[in-house]
Amino acid sequence: MKALEADRLGKRYRTRWALREATFELPAGARCALVGPNGAGKTTLLNLVTGLLAPTTGGIRVLGRPLELSRVAFVAQDKPLYRRWSVADLLRFGAATNPRWDRHAATSFLHAYDIPVRERADRLSGGQRTLVALALAAGKRADLLVLDEPLAELDPLARLQVMDVVRGLDATVLLSSHILADLAGVCDHLILLGAGRVRLCGAFTDLLASRPATTMEDLVLDHLRNPGLPR
Ligand SMILES: Nc1ncnc2c1ncn2[C@@H]1O[C@H](COP(=O)(O)OP(=O)(O)OP(=O)(O)O)[C@@H](O)[C@H]1O
């Protein structure tokens, strides 16, 4: 079963294409790293996948059907939680607004990481706020979880905690990051964007099978240094 299919997906701003002819698919259960240099089109792609942007060309399907927002959860780059609300308030809001709310999925790792549920979101650390955003996404029981730079500005321990949680989530995950070394232990699929185009896409083991690179980091760096390499 395909969790996500993009067909000639494109976004143009005036005369400039932020993303062009992006065609790829992800199987259900994939953990996919979305990587590429600054300005490559990662946030644009994630905004298209989550319905925050309308495509100029093409479209996407989630689990074989046109995009339904209830099936997709998005943790945006700035994790815009309602910052004056407590974690408990946010969880209550999640329960009230999501028909498929799963309290256990939302709260289990908050307890595991000692997140103070009575604390206001704006008094949490960046790593704690990321975990709360992930808890809300997990509670929504979305089929597709989309994370834009969840590791940005986190210290190494917080990054490990966040990636541990991502590894345990029961959903297909598409996540963008510049921190390649942290993705390697969690992600099994890769989409590499360059200048608004899909440069590489597939299961990580397939992508490595016919190449000298042995790690995701090497593979991505090889392609960024030599954009003419075969896909
Ligand atoms: N609202 C907009 N209007 C015009 N151009 C835009 C807009 N949003 C993005 N772009 C352009 O589209 C291109 C892709 O931007 P995008 O933010 O998707 O890249 P990115 O890979 O997420 O970058 P970064 O890693 O720096 O976050 C860039 O050239 C950017 O300037």
The ligand as an ORCA input file, in Angstrom:
! r2SCAN-3c Opt
* xyz 0 1
  N       6.279     32.641     -0.523
  C       7.299     32.602     -1.404
  N       7.402     33.487     -2.403
  C       8.406     33.443     -3.289
  N       9.391     32.504     -3.281
  C       9.341     31.593     -2.302
  C       8.305     31.575     -1.318
  N       8.528     30.531     -0.478
  C       9.644     29.930     -0.922
  N      10.122     30.562     -2.006
  C      11.333     30.192     -2.767
  O      11.220     28.836     -3.128
  C      12.482     28.174     -3.021
  C      12.342     26.973     -2.107
  O      12.113     27.432     -0.767
  P      11.882     26.423      0.453
  O      11.597     27.241      1.649
  O      10.884     25.401      0.045
  O      13.326     25.747      0.557
  P      13.927     24.814      1.714
  O      14.605     23.647      1.022
  O      12.890     24.482      2.717
  O      15.031     25.753      2.339
  P      15.691     25.789      3.832
  O      16.499     24.526      3.980
  O      16.556     27.007      3.780
  O      14.579     25.906      4.831
  C      13.481     29.209     -2.548
  O      14.143     29.740     -3.670
  C      12.592     30.271     -1.918
  O      13.182     31.552     -2.012
*
